[in-house]
Amino acid sequence: MSQDTLLITGASGQLGQLVLKHIADKTGAKVIAASRDPSKLGTAFETRAADFDKLDTLATAFAGVDRLLIISTDALAVPGQRLKQHKAAIAAAKAAGVKHIVYTSLPNPEPGNLISFAPDHFGTEQAIIDSGLDYTILRNTWYAENTLMALPHAVQTGQWFTATKGGKIGYVTREDAALAAASALSNPPAPKATFTLTGSEALSHADIAAVVTELTGKPLSVVDVSDADFKAGLIAAGLPDFVADMLTSAEAAIRAGQLSAVTTDLHTVTGKSPTTFRDFLTAAKGVLLA
């Protein structure tokens, strides 16, 4: 029986690096790590160049690959660029004879999702389905790690500004999402399947603030603001307009309950229960107090 060949795109990124860590324990298959700049990978696995804006690199990168993990790219500054990149990768995968695609998506990306980049994910999902290839779509909810962009400063000031108005999120840790991607790539749970990966509970900012206060001993209150004021605060903090727009759209989606789902899909894919948010924050206590 011939050995399967697995390839991970975006392998130099945060999620990609964690996938490489987990897949080493999960398969006897040949594993290839791919990135726009393979020199940044620093891995014992074979490496290949894969630039989603350069089709010739994709044809070479995907040659001989049986199963492919497409980690969604970070091309968010130009509307439509990321979807164009993903479609190019899917077409190249099919042309190269790839049999199965694993893709990291977003919960409920269908039209009506308020997150600005949801159409990229929905369009990519449709392109994968239309390709006729087998697939595992992993709809990763908001990463728990995203809260660490704001929480350390909030702990210092005692105020956490949000426009979510009590909306809840079923946060998943990036570590758990990486384990799911490695599991699905090494042993697809079904020929064609879509999973929504979440934590074990949905939490509001107030819920999280209470845990942070308990862990750090520093009172943290949640301050509700409008979308406009939230965006203005992000811009004042130095974030680019497109990032401020993206994060503000996410606040609206959370407020509308579009990230509040809690599923058991992570356990289905990995056999592991999700990391609790309390355990995540406990491990990140040093970051919170930095």
C-alpha positions as CSV (number, residue, x, y, z in Angstrom):
1,M,0.0,0.0,0.0
2,S,1.5,3.3,-1.0
3,Q,2.1,6.1,1.5
4,D,-0.3,9.0,1.3
5,T,1.2,12.5,0.9
6,L,-0.3,15.4,2.9
7,L,0.4,19.1,2.4
8,I,-0.3,22.0,4.7
9,T,-0.5,25.5,3.2
10,G,0.2,28.6,5.3
11,A,2.4,26.4,7.4
12,S,4.5,29.3,8.7
13,G,1.5,30.9,10.4
14,Q,0.2,30.5,13.9
15,L,-2.3,27.8,13.0
16,G,-0.1,26.2,10.5
17,Q,2.8,25.8,13.0
18,L,0.4,24.1,15.5
19,V,-1.0,21.8,12.8
20,L,2.6,20.6,12.0
21,K,3.1,20.0,15.7
22,H,0.0,17.8,16.0
23,I,0.3,16.0,12.7
24,A,3.7,14.6,13.6
25,D,1.9,12.4,16.2
26,K,-1.0,11.4,14.0
27,T,0.2,9.9,10.8
28,G,2.8,7.8,9.1
29,A,2.1,9.6,5.9
30,K,4.5,11.9,4.1
31,V,3.9,15.4,5.3
32,I,4.9,18.6,3.3
33,A,4.8,22.1,4.8
34,A,4.1,24.9,2.3
35,S,4.5,28.6,2.5
36,R,5.1,31.6,0.3
37,D,8.6,31.7,1.9
38,P,9.7,28.2,2.9
39,S,12.8,29.6,4.5
40,K,10.5,30.8,7.4
41,L,9.2,27.3,8.1
42,G,12.0,25.9,10.3
43,T,10.6,22.3,10.2
44,A,11.9,18.8,9.8
45,F,9.2,18.1,7.2
46,E,9.8,18.6,3.5
47,T,9.0,22.1,2.5
48,R,7.6,23.6,-0.8
49,A,6.9,27.1,-2.0
50,A,3.1,27.8,-2.4
51,D,2.1,31.4,-3.2
52,F,-1.6,31.6,-3.9
53,D,-1.0,34.6,-6.1
54,K,1.5,32.7,-8.3
55,L,-0.2,29.8,-10.1
56,D,3.0,28.2,-11.2
57,T,4.1,27.7,-7.6
58,L,0.8,25.9,-6.8
59,A,1.1,23.4,-9.6
60,T,4.6,22.5,-8.4
61,A,3.6,22.5,-4.7
62,F,0.6,20.3,-5.1
63,A,2.2,17.7,-7.4
64,G,1.8,14.2,-5.9
65,V,-0.3,15.4,-3.0
66,D,-3.2,13.2,-1.9
67,R,-4.8,15.4,0.8
68,L,-4.4,19.1,1.1
69,L,-5.1,21.5,4.0
70,I,-5.9,25.0,2.8
71,I,-5.6,27.4,5.8
72,S,-7.5,30.5,4.8
73,T,-5.0,33.3,3.8
74,D,-4.6,36.7,5.5
75,A,-5.2,38.7,2.3
76,L,-8.0,40.8,3.8
77,A,-6.9,44.3,2.8
78,V,-8.2,44.1,-0.7
79,P,-11.8,42.9,-1.1
80,G,-12.1,39.7,-3.1
81,Q,-8.4,38.9,-3.1
82,R,-8.6,36.1,-0.6
83,L,-11.5,34.4,-2.4
84,K,-9.5,34.7,-5.7
85,Q,-6.5,33.1,-4.0
86,H,-8.6,30.2,-2.5
87,K,-10.3,29.5,-5.9
88,A,-6.9,29.4,-7.6
89,A,-5.6,26.9,-5.0
90,I,-8.7,24.7,-5.4
91,A,-8.4,24.7,-9.2
92,A,-4.7,23.9,-8.9
93,A,-5.4,21.1,-6.4
94,K,-7.9,19.5,-8.7
95,A,-5.6,19.8,-11.7
96,A,-2.7,18.2,-9.7
97,G,-4.9,15.2,-8.7
98,V,-5.4,16.0,-5.1
99,K,-8.2,13.7,-3.7
100,H,-9.3,15.5,-0.6
101,I,-9.3,19.1,0.6
102,V,-9.5,20.2,4.3
103,Y,-10.4,23.9,4.6
104,T,-10.5,26.3,7.6
105,S,-13.7,28.3,7.4
106,L,-16.1,30.3,9.6
107,P,-19.4,29.4,11.3
108,N,-22.5,30.2,9.2
109,P,-20.7,32.0,6.4
110,E,-23.8,32.0,4.2
111,P,-25.3,35.3,3.0
112,G,-26.6,37.2,6.1
113,N,-23.5,36.7,8.1
114,L,-22.4,40.2,9.4
115,I,-18.7,39.5,9.5
116,S,-17.0,41.4,6.6
117,F,-14.9,38.4,5.5
118,A,-17.7,35.8,5.6
119,P,-18.3,35.9,1.8
120,D,-14.7,34.8,1.3
121,H,-15.4,31.6,3.3
122,F,-18.8,31.0,1.8
123,G,-17.4,31.4,-1.7
124,T,-14.5,29.1,-0.9
125,E,-16.8,26.4,0.5
126,Q,-18.9,26.5,-2.6
127,A,-15.8,26.3,-4.9
128,I,-14.6,23.2,-2.9
129,I,-18.0,21.6,-3.2
130,D,-18.3,22.4,-6.9
131,S,-14.8,20.9,-7.5
132,G,-16.2,17.4,-7.0
133,L,-13.3,16.6,-4.7
134,D,-13.8,15.0,-1.3
135,Y,-13.6,17.6,1.5
136,T,-13.6,18.3,5.2
137,I,-14.7,21.9,5.9
138,L,-13.8,23.0,9.5
139,R,-15.8,26.0,10.5
140,N,-13.6,27.4,13.2
141,T,-15.5,29.8,15.5
142,W,-13.7,32.9,17.1
143,Y,-10.3,31.9,18.5
144,A,-10.0,32.3,22.3
145,E,-6.6,33.8,21.6
146,N,-8.3,36.8,19.9
147,T,-9.4,38.1,23.3
148,L,-5.7,38.5,24.2
149,M,-5.5,41.4,21.8
150,A,-7.6,43.6,24.1
151,L,-7.6,41.9,27.5
152,P,-4.1,42.9,28.8
153,H,-4.8,46.6,28.3
154,A,-8.3,46.2,29.6
155,V,-6.9,44.6,32.8
156,Q,-4.6,47.5,33.2
157,T,-7.3,50.1,32.9
158,G,-10.1,48.1,34.5
159,Q,-12.4,48.7,31.5
160,W,-13.1,46.4,28.5
161,F,-14.9,48.2,25.7
162,T,-17.3,46.2,23.4
163,A,-20.2,46.7,21.1
164,T,-21.4,43.1,21.5
165,K,-24.2,44.1,24.0
166,G,-24.1,40.8,25.8
167,G,-23.7,38.6,22.7
168,K,-22.0,35.3,23.4
169,I,-19.2,33.4,21.6
170,G,-18.5,29.6,21.7
171,Y,-14.7,30.3,21.7
172,V,-12.4,27.6,20.5
173,T,-8.7,27.6,21.2
174,R,-6.3,27.8,18.2
175,E,-4.6,24.7,19.7
176,D,-7.8,22.7,19.5
177,A,-8.5,24.0,16.0
178,A,-5.1,22.9,14.9
179,L,-5.6,19.4,16.4
180,A,-8.8,19.1,14.5
181,A,-7.1,20.2,11.2
182,A,-4.3,17.7,11.8
183,S,-6.8,14.9,12.6
184,A,-9.0,15.6,9.6
185,L,-6.0,15.8,7.3
186,S,-4.5,12.6,8.5
187,N,-7.7,10.6,8.8
188,P,-10.8,12.3,7.2
189,P,-13.9,11.5,9.2
190,A,-16.0,11.2,6.1
191,P,-15.6,11.7,2.3
192,K,-17.6,14.9,2.3
193,A,-18.4,16.7,5.6
194,T,-18.7,20.1,7.3
195,F,-18.0,20.6,11.0
196,T,-18.4,23.6,13.2
197,L,-15.7,23.7,15.8
198,T,-16.5,25.5,19.1
199,G,-15.7,25.3,22.8
200,S,-18.0,23.7,25.3
201,E,-19.8,26.9,26.3
202,A,-20.8,30.3,24.9
203,L,-19.6,33.3,26.9
204,S,-20.3,37.0,26.9
205,H,-17.7,39.6,27.6
206,A,-19.2,39.9,31.1
207,D,-18.7,36.2,31.6
208,I,-15.1,36.5,30.6
209,A,-14.5,39.6,32.7
210,A,-15.7,37.8,35.8
211,V,-13.2,35.0,35.2
212,V,-10.4,37.5,34.5
213,T,-11.2,39.4,37.7
214,E,-11.1,36.2,39.7
215,L,-7.8,35.0,38.2
216,T,-5.9,38.3,38.3
217,G,-7.5,39.9,41.4
218,K,-8.0,43.0,39.3
219,P,-11.6,44.3,38.8
220,L,-12.6,44.4,35.1
221,S,-15.8,46.0,34.0
222,V,-17.4,45.7,30.5
223,V,-18.3,49.0,28.9
224,D,-20.9,48.9,26.1
225,V,-20.3,51.3,23.2
226,S,-21.8,51.9,19.8
227,D,-20.3,50.3,16.6
228,A,-19.1,53.8,15.6
229,D,-17.3,54.4,18.9
230,F,-15.8,50.9,18.9
231,K,-14.4,51.5,15.4
232,A,-13.1,54.9,16.4
233,G,-11.3,53.4,19.4
234,L,-9.6,50.9,17.2
235,I,-8.4,53.5,14.7
236,A,-7.2,55.7,17.5
237,A,-5.2,52.7,18.7
238,G,-3.4,52.6,15.3
239,L,-5.2,49.8,13.5
240,P,-5.7,50.2,9.8
241,D,-9.2,51.1,8.6
242,F,-9.9,47.7,7.1
243,V,-8.9,45.9,10.3
244,A,-11.1,48.3,12.3
245,D,-14.0,47.6,9.9
246,M,-13.4,43.8,10.2
247,L,-13.4,43.8,14.0
248,T,-16.4,46.1,14.2
249,S,-18.3,43.8,11.9
250,A,-17.4,40.9,14.2
251,E,-18.9,42.8,17.1
252,A,-22.1,43.1,15.2
253,A,-22.1,39.4,14.4
254,I,-21.6,38.5,18.0
255,R,-24.3,40.9,19.1
256,A,-26.6,39.1,16.6
257,G,-25.8,35.7,18.0
258,Q,-24.0,34.5,14.9
259,L,-21.0,33.1,16.8
260,S,-22.9,31.7,19.8
261,A,-23.3,28.1,18.7
262,V,-21.9,25.3,20.8
263,T,-21.3,21.9,19.2
264,T,-19.7,18.6,19.9
265,D,-18.0,18.6,16.5
266,L,-14.5,19.1,17.9
267,H,-14.9,15.8,19.8
268,T,-16.2,14.1,16.7
269,V,-13.2,15.1,14.7
270,T,-10.4,14.7,17.4
271,G,-11.8,12.5,20.1
272,K,-10.9,15.3,22.5
273,S,-13.2,17.6,24.6
274,P,-12.6,21.3,24.0
275,T,-10.2,23.2,26.2
276,T,-12.4,25.3,28.6
277,F,-12.1,29.0,28.5
278,R,-11.2,29.1,32.1
279,D,-8.3,26.8,31.5
280,F,-7.2,28.9,28.5
281,L,-7.3,32.1,30.6
282,T,-5.5,30.4,33.5
283,A,-2.6,29.4,31.2
284,A,-2.6,33.0,29.8
285,K,-2.5,34.7,33.2
286,G,1.0,35.9,32.6
287,V,-0.1,37.6,29.4
288,L,-3.1,39.2,31.1
289,L,-0.9,40.8,33.7
290,A,1.9,41.8,31.3
